[in-house]
Amino acid sequence: MQEQEFTQAQAVGLLVQAADLAQSRGVFKLEEAALVAKAIQLLVPGRGLPQEEAPQEEAGADDE
């Protein structure tokens, strides 16, 4: 296998993909999955949050 050079952004992306793959294979316990999701959210805003916690559009914009 040939060694590859990565930028920091590519390395973070690769680690996020690895965590996603591991989660899809059921590698993590529930508490561990939550911790990994928090770490991913810190590194890649908008990722790793459950749907109900994801940032949403401002409510009430159509109420005027």
Buried (B, 14 or more C-beta within 10 A) or exposed (E): EEEEEEEEEEEBBEBBEEBBEBBEEEEBEEEEBEEBBEBBBEEBEEBBBEEEEEEEEEEEEEEE
